[in-house]
Amino acid sequence: MGQTLVELLRTEMSDLVGRDEIALAAPSTVENGTDARLTLYLYRLTETADLKNVRPRVVDETTVRPPPLALDLYYLLTAHPSAGGADETERSEEQHTVLGRAMQVLHENRVVRGTDLAGTLADHDEEVRLTVEATDPPSLETMVSLWGTFPDQPFQPSVSYLVSPVRIETPDRSVSRVVEKEDRYHGGVGEAPRRNS
């Protein structure tokens, strides 16, 4: 999923930032003066609650397909200052422009389907939705806590996205049909159980 999002941003933002300036990386790996202008960082994942109780599907008489593991992925999208010699105000304006464009791209592509997905996700007819993570009310504490995990990195303009559901397929299971049943009852002394075939 990370590959999908990074490639989408690289393609749609090529007029503003170079391909190498958009990376799937933690903000803490970006140092001042490096090429990275935009990073996407997976910081949390949970099981998709609405899809927990999906029943297995019967493929044929000897095979069932368990439901895929469905996940909610939480990404931190961060704009970093450019390495140029511009003053602080100009660098901040550039950051805001980059972040704003990235948000526009993700909004315009808020439903990603099928062949637009990368890797093994493209093998299935999937639909993944991208939304700005919303808490009620929006929590500054959550963002501050997250940035606290990068102690040597100054806070940068960021936004959190929920990407869901991302399905991880599970292998089919072999099953066998019931071909015989046995009824047990308490009859007379010495009577054998009754069998039905």
Residue pairs with C-beta under 8 A, 6 or more apart in sequence:
1 73
1 117
1 118
1 121
1 128
1 163
1 166
2 24
2 40
2 42
2 75
3 24
3 118
3 119
4 112
4 116
4 117
4 118
4 119
4 121
4 128
5 24
5 40
5 75
5 106
5 130
5 163
6 22
6 23
6 24
6 40
7 118
8 105
8 106
8 109
8 112
8 116
9 22
9 38
9 40
9 102
9 105
9 106
10 19
10 22
12 105
12 108
12 109
13 22
13 38
13 98
13 101
13 102
13 105
16 97
16 98
16 101
17 37
17 38
17 98
18 35
20 35
21 35
21 36
21 37
21 38
22 36
22 37
22 38
22 39
22 40
23 30
23 36
23 38
23 39
23 40
24 39
24 40
24 41
25 36
25 39
25 40
25 41
26 39
26 41
26 150
27 39
27 41
27 76
27 78
27 80
27 147
27 150
27 153
27 156
27 158
28 149
28 150
28 152
28 153
29 39
30 36
30 39
30 80
30 153
32 81
32 83
33 83
34 80
34 83
35 83
36 80
37 79
37 80
37 82
37 98
38 77
38 78
38 79
38 80
38 98
38 99
38 102
39 76
39 77
39 78
39 80
40 75
40 76
40 77
40 78
41 75
41 76
41 78
42 73
42 74
42 75
43 74
43 75
43 76
43 146
43 160
44 73
44 74
45 71
45 72
45 73
45 74
46 71
46 72
46 74
47 69
47 70
47 71
47 72
48 70
48 71
48 72
48 164
48 165
50 165
51 67
51 70
51 165
52 70
54 67
54 70
55 67
56 64
56 65
56 66
56 67
56 173
57 64
57 65
57 67
58 64
58 65
59 65
59 172
61 177
62 174
62 175
62 176
62 177
63 172
63 173
63 174
63 175
64 172
64 173
64 175
65 170
65 172
65 173
66 170
66 171
66 172
66 173
67 170
68 167
68 168
68 169
68 170
69 167
69 168
69 170
70 164
70 165
70 166
70 167
70 168
71 164
71 165
71 166
71 167
71 168
72 162
72 163
72 164
72 165
72 166
73 162
73 163
73 164
73 166
74 133
74 160
74 161
74 162
74 163
75 160
75 161
75 163
76 146
76 158
76 159
76 160
77 99
77 102
77 103
77 106
77 158
77 159
77 160
77 161
78 99
78 156
78 157
78 158
79 95
79 96
79 98
79 99
79 102
79 156
79 157
79 158
80 95
80 156
81 91
81 92
81 94
81 95
81 156
82 91
82 94
82 95
84 91
86 94
95 156
95 157
96 157
99 157
99 158
99 159
103 132
103 159
106 130
106 161
109 116
109 130
110 129
110 130
110 131
111 127
111 128
111 129
111 130
112 127
112 128
112 129
112 130
113 125
113 126
113 127
113 128
114 122
114 125
114 126
115 122
116 122
117 126
117 128
120 169
121 128
121 166
121 167
124 167
124 169
126 167
128 163
128 164
128 165
128 166
129 163
129 164
130 161
130 162
130 163
131 161
131 162
131 164
132 159
132 160
132 161
132 162
133 160
133 161
133 162
135 142
142 160
143 158
143 160
146 160
147 153
147 155
147 158
179 197
180 195
180 196
180 197
181 196
182 193
182 194
182 195
182 196
183 193
183 194
183 195
183 196
184 193
185 193
185 194
